[in-house]
Amino acid sequence: MRPERGSFRSVNVDDLCLGGHRQWRPGFSCEGHRRHGRPGDAARTVRSRGSVAQPSRTDGEKSGGHRVIYLVRHGETTWNRTGRQQGHHDSPLTDMGIEQARAAGRVLRYAIREIQAACIETSPLGRARQTALILAEVIGLDLDAVVVAPLLVEHHLGDWEGLTRVEIEARYPGARQEREAHKWDYVVPGGESYARVAARARQWLASPRHAEVTIAVTHEMISRTIQAAYAELTVDEALARSHRQDRIYCLHAGRVDEISCRAQPPG
């Protein structure tokens, strides 16, 4: 029976794994990626995945058959810590952000039995790529298993990028209030709207996948719209979604499962 629209639940990783993910025995390897190979130089350039055609919203494309997607948000960055809007701009992971990426990797290594059947798709932004490389090392995937997916890039925040909320209000009086009133369709000056991000999310979900398991390393705003598109949420429901850095979201069989992956503070 197909789950109801907007089926979300929080699960313990043991329940999730024992419920089926660790029971799978995929019949093929994801482009020959090895489980036990360790990545070499962390600065090595990962492969790039191009854009795809506009999707058609069929049940098969939405659920991906028996394939599974794990959404991982990049670890905490220096701008996250100081409250600056990032969008397409970037800042490095903090020590806590690195630990969060490692914690996510440990959870995924446990949850995914056949690691060689997994691939990592990452946003092209540096903070996501850094997180993806850490995940690959912890999980035990070669760097060849990591591909750049431009559609996973964060919501473009245009002229607001690099600014705090206080600075945005000072430079663009009333703009944040106007956006809150029309959040889905509001286009940030020099940036994009949530509606445009959601179209990109649907396009990414509909793209063909050959791996049994896809680990998508992305960002809060685009993750919100991917979850919503997958679960067929309304606009208000979509905007109510979030993606904390200590959570992984598993998309499978029309359901979205939330998995905790809390990191210990470094030091």
N, C-alpha and C positions, 0 to 999 in steps of 0.2 A: 504494500500500500504506500502511495506517495505521501510524504509528510505534508502537513498543512503549510500554507504559505507563511513565511516568516518563522520557521521552526528553529529556535535557538535554545541551547542548553549549556550549562557549565558542567564539565566532567572532570573526574580524577584521571590522571594519565594512565593509571593501571586499568581502570574500567574501560577507557578508550581503546587501549592496546588489546586487552583481552577480549574486547568486543569484536575484534576482527582485524584491525590493522596489522597486528603482529602475526596473524594467522595466514595472511596472504602468502601465496607462493607464485609470484609473477613468472610468466613463462619466457621472458626475454630480459636482456640487460639494456639499460638506457644508453645507447650509443657506445657500449663498451666501457662504461665508467666502472672503476674498481672500488670495492669497499675499503680496502686497507691501504691504498696509496695515500701518501701524505703530500699536501701541496708544497711546492717549492717556494720560490721567491714571492712574498705577499704582494709585491708591486707588479707582478705579471699581469698583462692585460687579458681580461676575460673576453670570451667571444660575444658577438652581438647578434641579437635576433631582430629581424626587421618587422615592420608594421604588417598588419593583415587586413583583409577585406572587411567591409562593414558586415557585422554578424546578422544572422537570422536567429531569432530566439526560439529554438526548438528545445524540447525536453532533453534530447540526447546531448546537445551542445551544452546546455546548462548544467547537467549533472556529470557530463563527461563519462558516461557509462559507470564503470566501477573505479574509475580513477579518482584520486584524492588530491586536493590542494591544501597545503598548509600556508597560511598567511603569517609572515613574521615581520614585525615592524623593526626598523633599524634601532640600534641601541641609543641610549641617551647621548646627546651632543652638547657641546659647550653653549650653543645658542638655545637649546632646550632649557638648559640650566638657568640662563639669564633672561628667558622669556622673549627671545627675538624670533620673528617670523622667518622661516627658512625658505619654503617654497622650492624654487629651482636653484637658490643659492645653497651654500654648503658650509658646514663646520665639522671639525673632527669629533670622533667619539671621545667621551670622557672615560676615565678608568671604570666608572660604574657602567657606562655603555658597553665597554668591552666585556665586562662580567655578565651583563644581560645577554649579549650575543652568545657567550659560552654556555650560559644557562639554557638558552633556547636550543642550542646544539645538543646538549646532553639529553634534554627531553625528546628531541626528534630522533636521536640515535636509539633511544629506548623504544620509541613508538613505532619506528619503521623497521620491520624485520629485515626486509630485502633492500639493503641500502643501495646495492648496485642498480636497482630499478628506479632510483630517485634522481631527479635533476633539480638544480637551483636556478631559478630565474630571478634576476635582480634589476631594480631600478638603476639607471645609469649614474645616478648621483653618488658622490663619493662616500657619504655616510652609509648608504645601503650597500655599496660594493664592499666596503670595509667589513660590514656585518656579514655579508655573504661569504667572504673569504674565511672569516673566523668560523662560521657554521660549517663550511666544507672541511676545515681542519679537524674540528671536534667530531663531526659525524664520520669522517673517514672517506671523503670523496676527493677525487682528483680535481684540479682546477678546470679540466676539460668539461666537468659536469656543471660549471657555472657559466651561464649565458646572460648577456645584457638584454633586457626587454624594455625598450623605450616607452611602451604603453604603461609601465608601472611607475613612471616618474610622478613626483608629487604635484598637487594642485599648484599652478603657477600663481603666485601672489603679487606679481608685478612690482609696482612702486612701493609696496609695503614690505618687501623683503629686506631683512636686516634691521627692521625697526621693532621696538617694543610697542605694546598697545598704547601706552602713554604717548610715545613719539608719533604714532599714527594719528591719534586724536589731535595732537598739537599741529601737525602738518596738514591734516585733512579733516577739519572739524565736521563732525556729524556723519562722516563716511562709514564708520563702524556701525552706528545705529541704523543707517540706511541699509547696510548689508544684512544686519540681523533681521530687519523687517522683510527683506526679500532675498533670503540667503541662497536659495537654490539657483535663482537666475541672475543674481547680482554678479557683474563682471568687475573684478578688482582692476583699477586703472593699470593698464599695461600687462594684465594677467588674464585669468579666465574665470568662468563660473563653475559652480558645482555641477550644473547641467552638462557642461562640456566634459568635465572630469568623469561623470557617470557614463557618458557615451563611450569614453575611452575604456572604462572598466568593463562595459559590456563587450566591447571589441576584444579586449584581452581574454575574457572568459570564453569567448567563442573561438579563439585561435586553436588550431590543431595541436594536440599533444601526443607524443609517442611514449612518454614515460608513464609508468603506473602511478608515480607519486611526484608531484611538483611542489617544491618549496619556493614560495614567492616572497622575496625580501623587498619590502616596500615601505610606505609611509602612512601616517594616520588618516589623512583625508582621502587618499585614493583607496586605502583599505576599507574605509567606511562605505564607499560607493561600490566596491567589489562585493562586500558582504550583502549589501542591499540588493544589488542586481541579481546575485545568486539566489537569494531568498525571496525575490520579488516583493520587496517592501515598498510602501508608499514613500513619498518625498519626506513627510514628517518623520516616519520611522527611520528612514535613511539618515537624516540629520541627527537623530538621537543616538545613532551608533557611535562607537569610539574604538580605539585600539591602543590600549596602554602598552608600555614597553615590556611589561612582565606578563604578557598574554600572547598566546598563539591561537589562531582561529583555523579550525579544520573544516573544510567544505567537502561534503561527501553525501551522495544520495539525496540531494535536495535539502540537507540539514547543515546548520552551522554550529559546531561545537567549540566552546571556549576552554582552553587549557592554560593553567597557571604555570609559569616558568620563572618564579622569583629568583633573583640573584642575591648572593651575599654581598654586602658592601665591601669593597676592596680595602686592604690595609692590614 
